[in-house]
Amino acid sequence: MKILHVTPSYYPATYWGGPIWSTKAICDGIAARPGFDLRVLTTDAAAPSVAARVEPASLPYPTFYARRVAGHSVAPGLLTQLPQAIAWADVVHLTAVYSFPTLPTLMLAAMWGRPVIWSPRGALQATAEWDAAPNRKPKHLFERAAHVLRPADTILHVTSEVEAAQSRSRLGDIETALIPNCVDIPHRIHRRSPDGQLRLIYLGRLHPKKGINHLIGAMEKLPSNVHLDIYGTGDEAYERALIQKTITMPHVQLHGHVDGARKAQAFANADLFVLPSHSENFGIAVAEALAHGVPAITTTDTPWTGIDQKGCGRCITLSQHDLADVIMDVAAGDLHAMGMRGRAWMQRAYSPAAMVDQFAALYRSLAKGHPAEVLA
């Protein structure tokens, strides 16, 4: 079975955060499955600046990186490849919403009669529920165009029930498939020795919707033995604003982007992960923290309400809870036990193999024209 994955950015463009890793996990897993032939069509966009380009990665499946010439993903070379690539495919998987490849991919797939899996990666949800989302009216027009152009057999891939509901509120009547993201579970984890200090960690894209200002505001109320390490990158102006805001706060440090061994070490040095986000379709960093045995605090605007039930942190409503008080309350508990419960949860429910199994079944069902069991 031939699967074409179209996305405006792809590994190693890790600037764009969790969706890069989750999309790569899907592609890596499907490409390794017998009976599947995968190709990826993307751009060389490494960051918002047009000059920021990725060096194409050596991957075990064909990946075409079209040269981006403007915006976040405007790449004429992608358009020239798209008709032939869609004609080749049995199923088209599109990971994009408000970007250059979206409308041409949907239109050409409809023309060629190819079914589409469409992964919005939280973009529709964020526009629906986050009042500060930019360009809301143009986005609504974009959504209407996508709804008209898309093939009849288009299935929207979502990672939570909340994302499904919010996305349908933007697109209208569309079938959805709920397949959560996966997380790599390290075979061994290392935890730092207790020393009387409480180390908080934020890891992810630096963006206003992530609620980082709430976390910095909480640090102003917390005692001097509490430290905050912020890992990630984002818009340069926003990064500068965060640096300026924390320049007089010696217990807050911004470290920039980390991955691989440096990311594992960042989690090893942390006692508690905090993501006070205003909108998340999944929130892969929460899963990563739990997989590393770090308990988490996040919000009801993420799909992680199960954290309370599993006893591995807290899920709060920002308008109803004081974040500083919640941090101190959680820190007074057994953080190690919370972390181990969270890690066990990730091992049971969020393995890469389980996610790829569901995508393989969905691709097969679409290619045969039969509904998949994962449809919701």
C-alpha positions as CSV (number, residue, x, y, z in Angstrom):
1,M,0.0,0.0,0.0
2,K,1.4,3.4,-1.0
3,I,1.1,6.2,1.5
4,L,2.0,9.8,0.7
5,H,2.6,12.1,3.7
6,V,2.4,15.9,2.9
7,T,3.5,18.3,5.6
8,P,4.8,21.9,5.5
9,S,7.8,21.0,7.7
10,Y,9.4,17.8,8.7
11,Y,12.3,16.4,10.7
12,P,14.9,17.7,11.5
13,A,12.9,21.0,11.7
14,T,12.4,20.5,15.4
15,Y,11.8,24.3,15.9
16,W,8.2,23.6,15.2
17,G,7.8,21.5,18.3
18,G,5.9,18.3,19.2
19,P,4.1,17.8,15.8
20,I,7.5,17.2,14.1
21,W,8.3,14.3,16.4
22,S,4.8,12.8,16.3
23,T,4.6,13.0,12.5
24,K,8.0,11.4,12.2
25,A,7.0,8.6,14.6
26,I,4.0,7.8,12.4
27,C,6.2,7.8,9.2
28,D,9.0,5.8,10.8
29,G,6.6,3.2,12.1
30,I,4.5,2.9,8.9
31,A,7.6,2.7,6.7
32,A,8.9,-0.2,8.8
33,R,5.7,-2.2,8.4
34,P,5.6,-4.9,5.7
35,G,3.2,-4.1,2.9
36,F,3.6,-0.3,3.2
37,D,5.5,2.0,0.8
38,L,5.9,5.5,2.3
39,R,6.9,8.8,0.7
40,V,7.1,12.3,2.4
41,L,6.7,15.6,0.6
42,T,7.6,18.6,2.6
43,T,9.7,21.9,2.6
44,D,13.1,22.8,4.0
45,A,11.6,25.3,6.4
46,A,13.5,25.1,9.7
47,A,12.0,28.2,11.4
48,P,9.9,31.2,10.5
49,S,12.8,33.1,8.8
50,V,13.1,32.2,5.1
51,A,16.8,31.9,5.5
52,A,16.4,29.1,8.1
53,R,16.6,25.8,6.2
54,V,17.0,22.3,7.3
55,E,19.7,20.0,5.9
56,P,17.7,17.0,4.5
57,A,17.8,14.1,6.9
58,S,19.0,10.6,5.8
59,L,15.8,8.6,6.4
60,P,14.8,5.1,5.4
61,Y,12.1,6.3,3.1
62,P,12.0,8.9,0.2
63,T,11.6,12.4,1.6
64,F,11.5,15.4,-0.7
65,Y,12.4,18.8,0.9
66,A,11.1,21.5,-1.5
67,R,12.8,24.9,-1.2
68,R,10.7,27.3,0.8
69,V,10.8,30.8,-0.7
70,A,8.3,32.8,1.4
71,G,6.1,32.6,4.5
72,H,6.2,29.5,6.7
73,S,5.8,27.0,3.8
74,V,5.5,28.6,0.4
75,A,7.5,26.3,-1.8
76,P,6.7,26.2,-5.6
77,G,8.8,23.0,-5.9
78,L,6.3,21.2,-3.6
79,L,3.5,22.1,-6.0
80,T,5.3,20.7,-9.0
81,Q,5.8,17.4,-7.2
82,L,2.3,17.1,-5.7
83,P,0.2,16.0,-8.7
84,Q,2.5,13.0,-9.6
85,A,2.9,12.1,-5.9
86,I,-0.9,12.0,-5.3
87,A,-1.5,10.0,-8.4
88,W,1.1,7.5,-7.1
89,A,-0.5,7.1,-3.7
90,D,-3.3,4.9,-2.4
91,V,-3.9,7.2,0.6
92,V,-2.8,10.8,1.2
93,H,-2.0,11.8,4.8
94,L,-1.9,15.6,5.1
95,T,-0.5,17.3,8.2
96,A,-1.3,21.0,7.9
97,V,-4.1,23.4,8.1
98,Y,-3.4,27.1,7.5
99,S,-0.4,26.6,5.3
100,F,0.7,26.5,1.7
101,P,0.3,22.8,0.9
102,T,-3.2,22.3,2.4
103,L,-5.7,23.5,-0.3
104,P,-3.7,22.1,-3.3
105,T,-3.3,18.8,-1.6
106,L,-7.1,18.5,-0.8
107,M,-8.0,19.7,-4.2
108,L,-5.7,17.3,-6.1
109,A,-6.7,14.4,-3.9
110,A,-10.3,15.0,-4.8
111,M,-9.5,15.2,-8.5
112,W,-7.5,12.0,-8.4
113,G,-10.1,10.3,-6.2
114,R,-7.6,9.6,-3.4
115,P,-8.8,9.3,0.3
116,V,-7.2,11.7,2.7
117,I,-6.2,11.5,6.4
118,W,-6.0,15.1,7.6
119,S,-4.1,15.8,10.8
120,P,-4.6,19.4,12.0
121,R,-2.3,19.0,15.0
122,G,-4.4,21.3,17.2
123,A,-4.5,24.2,14.8
124,L,-8.3,24.1,14.4
125,Q,-8.8,23.6,18.1
126,A,-6.6,26.5,19.0
127,T,-8.5,28.8,16.7
128,A,-11.8,27.6,18.1
129,E,-11.0,28.0,21.8
130,W,-8.2,30.5,22.2
131,D,-9.5,34.1,21.9
132,A,-6.0,35.4,21.2
133,A,-5.6,33.2,18.1
134,P,-4.4,35.5,15.2
135,N,-6.2,36.0,11.9
136,R,-9.4,34.4,12.9
137,K,-11.5,35.7,10.0
138,P,-9.0,34.7,7.3
139,K,-8.7,31.3,8.9
140,H,-12.5,30.9,8.8
141,L,-12.4,31.6,5.0
142,F,-9.6,29.1,4.7
143,E,-11.6,26.5,6.5
144,R,-14.6,27.0,4.2
145,A,-12.4,26.6,1.2
146,A,-10.9,23.4,2.6
147,H,-14.4,22.0,3.3
148,V,-15.4,22.7,-0.3
149,L,-12.3,21.3,-1.9
150,R,-11.6,18.2,0.2
151,P,-12.5,14.7,-1.1
152,A,-15.7,13.2,0.3
153,D,-13.6,10.4,1.9
154,T,-11.6,12.7,4.1
155,I,-11.1,11.7,7.7
156,L,-9.9,14.2,10.3
157,H,-7.2,12.7,12.6
158,V,-7.5,14.0,16.2
159,T,-5.6,13.1,19.3
160,S,-8.4,13.8,21.9
161,E,-12.2,14.1,22.2
162,V,-11.7,17.8,22.9
163,E,-9.8,18.3,19.7
164,A,-12.5,16.4,17.8
165,A,-15.3,18.6,19.1
166,Q,-13.5,21.9,18.5
167,S,-12.3,20.9,15.1
168,R,-15.8,19.8,14.0
169,S,-17.0,23.2,15.2
170,R,-14.7,24.8,12.6
171,L,-15.2,22.4,9.7
172,G,-18.7,21.2,10.1
173,D,-19.7,17.6,9.3
174,I,-16.5,15.6,9.0
175,E,-15.6,12.1,10.1
176,T,-12.9,11.8,12.7
177,A,-10.5,9.2,13.9
178,L,-9.1,9.5,17.4
179,I,-5.6,8.2,17.6
180,P,-3.5,9.7,20.4
181,N,0.2,10.5,19.9
182,C,2.9,8.2,21.2
183,V,5.9,8.9,23.4
184,D,9.3,7.2,23.4
185,I,9.7,5.5,26.8
186,P,13.3,5.5,27.9
187,H,14.6,2.1,29.1
188,R,16.2,3.7,32.1
189,I,15.6,7.0,33.8
190,H,17.8,9.0,36.2
191,R,16.5,11.2,38.9
192,R,18.5,13.8,40.8
193,S,19.2,13.4,44.5
194,P,17.1,15.5,46.9
195,D,18.9,18.7,48.0
196,G,16.2,20.9,49.5
197,Q,15.6,22.6,46.1
198,L,12.5,22.3,43.9
199,R,13.3,22.4,40.2
200,L,10.5,23.1,37.9
201,I,10.8,22.5,34.1
202,Y,8.9,23.9,31.1
203,L,9.8,22.2,27.8
204,G,8.2,23.1,24.5
205,R,7.6,25.8,22.0
206,L,7.8,29.3,23.3
207,H,4.4,30.8,22.4
208,P,1.8,32.9,24.3
209,K,-0.8,30.1,24.1
210,K,1.5,27.9,26.3
211,G,0.8,30.1,29.3
212,I,4.5,30.7,30.1
213,N,3.6,34.1,31.6
214,H,1.5,32.4,34.2
215,L,4.4,30.2,35.1
216,I,6.8,33.2,35.4
217,G,4.1,35.0,37.4
218,A,3.9,32.0,39.8
219,M,7.7,32.1,40.2
220,E,7.4,35.6,41.6
221,K,5.3,34.2,44.5
222,L,7.3,31.0,45.2
223,P,10.1,30.7,47.8
224,S,13.7,31.1,46.9
225,N,14.4,27.4,46.9
226,V,12.2,27.0,43.8
227,H,14.0,27.1,40.4
228,L,12.5,27.2,36.9
229,D,14.3,25.9,33.8
230,I,12.6,26.8,30.5
231,Y,13.6,24.8,27.4
232,G,12.5,25.7,23.9
233,T,12.5,28.2,21.1
234,G,9.9,30.4,19.4
235,D,9.2,33.7,17.8
236,E,12.3,35.9,18.3
237,A,10.3,38.8,19.6
238,Y,8.5,36.6,22.1
239,E,11.7,35.1,23.2
240,R,13.2,38.5,23.8
241,A,10.2,39.5,25.8
242,L,10.6,36.4,28.0
243,I,14.3,37.1,28.5
244,Q,13.5,40.7,29.4
245,K,10.8,39.6,31.8
246,T,13.1,37.2,33.7
247,I,16.3,39.1,33.6
248,T,16.0,40.1,37.2
249,M,14.8,36.7,38.3
250,P,17.9,34.6,39.2
251,H,15.9,31.5,39.8
252,V,14.5,31.4,36.2
253,Q,16.7,30.3,33.3
254,L,16.0,30.0,29.6
255,H,18.2,27.4,27.9
256,G,17.0,27.3,24.3
257,H,16.2,24.1,22.3
258,V,17.2,20.6,23.6
259,D,16.6,17.1,22.3
260,G,18.2,13.7,22.5
261,A,20.5,13.2,25.4
262,R,20.3,16.9,26.5
263,K,16.5,16.6,26.7
264,A,16.8,13.4,28.8
265,Q,19.2,15.2,31.1
266,A,16.8,18.2,31.4
267,F,14.1,15.8,32.7
268,A,16.6,14.1,34.9
269,N,17.4,17.4,36.6
270,A,13.7,18.3,37.2
271,D,11.3,17.5,40.0
272,L,8.1,18.8,38.5
273,F,6.9,19.6,34.9
274,V,4.6,22.6,34.4
275,L,2.6,23.4,31.2
276,P,-0.1,26.1,32.0
277,S,-1.3,26.0,28.4
278,H,-4.4,27.8,27.0
279,S,-4.8,25.2,24.2
280,E,-3.3,21.8,23.4
281,N,-4.6,19.1,21.0
282,F,-2.3,16.6,22.8
283,G,0.6,18.2,24.6
284,I,3.4,15.8,23.8
285,A,5.8,17.4,26.4
286,V,3.4,16.2,29.2
287,A,3.7,12.6,28.0
288,E,7.5,13.0,27.7
289,A,7.8,14.3,31.2
290,L,5.7,11.4,32.6
291,A,7.7,8.9,30.5
292,H,10.8,10.2,32.3
293,G,9.2,9.8,35.7
294,V,8.6,13.5,36.2
295,P,5.1,14.4,37.6
296,A,3.2,17.1,35.8
297,I,0.9,20.1,36.3
298,T,-1.1,21.2,33.4
299,T,-4.5,22.7,32.6
300,T,-8.0,21.6,31.7
301,D,-7.4,23.2,28.3
302,T,-5.2,20.2,27.5
303,P,-6.5,16.6,27.2
304,W,-4.6,15.5,30.3
305,T,-7.4,15.5,32.9
306,G,-6.4,11.9,33.6
307,I,-3.3,13.1,35.5
308,D,-5.4,13.6,38.6
309,Q,-7.0,10.1,38.3
310,K,-3.7,8.4,37.7
311,G,-2.1,10.2,40.7
312,C,0.8,11.6,38.7
313,G,0.2,15.4,39.1
314,R,-2.6,17.9,38.8
315,C,-4.8,19.3,36.0
316,I,-6.1,22.7,36.9
317,T,-8.3,25.5,35.6
318,L,-6.2,28.7,35.5
319,S,-9.1,31.0,36.2
320,Q,-10.0,29.0,39.4
321,H,-6.6,28.0,40.8
322,D,-3.5,29.9,41.9
323,L,-0.6,28.2,40.0
324,A,1.9,28.9,42.8
325,D,-0.3,27.3,45.4
326,V,-0.8,24.2,43.2
327,I,2.9,23.9,42.7
328,M,3.6,24.0,46.4
329,D,0.7,21.6,47.1
330,V,2.0,19.0,44.6
331,A,5.6,19.4,45.7
332,A,4.6,18.5,49.3
333,G,3.6,15.0,48.1
334,D,5.7,12.1,47.1
335,L,7.1,13.3,43.7
336,H,9.0,10.1,43.1
337,A,5.9,7.9,43.5
338,M,3.8,10.3,41.3
339,G,6.5,10.1,38.6
340,M,6.6,6.3,38.7
341,R,2.8,6.1,38.3
342,G,3.0,8.5,35.4
343,R,5.7,6.5,33.7
344,A,3.8,3.2,34.1
345,W,0.8,4.9,32.5
346,M,2.8,6.0,29.5
347,Q,4.2,2.5,29.1
348,R,0.7,1.0,29.1
349,A,-1.2,3.4,26.9
350,Y,1.1,5.5,24.7
351,S,3.7,3.2,23.1
352,P,4.7,3.9,19.4
353,A,3.7,0.4,18.4
354,A,0.1,0.9,19.6
355,M,-0.2,4.2,17.7
356,V,1.2,2.8,14.4
357,D,-1.1,-0.2,14.6
358,Q,-4.1,2.2,14.6
359,F,-2.7,4.2,11.6
360,A,-2.0,1.0,9.7
361,A,-5.6,-0.1,10.2
362,L,-6.9,3.3,9.2
363,Y,-4.9,3.4,6.0
364,R,-6.0,-0.1,5.1
365,S,-9.7,0.7,5.7
366,L,-9.5,3.8,3.5
367,A,-7.7,2.1,0.7
368,K,-10.4,-0.6,0.7
369,G,-13.3,1.8,1.2
370,H,-14.5,0.3,4.4
371,P,-14.9,2.2,7.7
372,A,-12.1,1.7,10.3
373,E,-12.7,0.6,13.8
374,V,-11.0,3.7,15.2
375,L,-13.5,6.0,13.6
376,A,-15.4,8.1,16.1
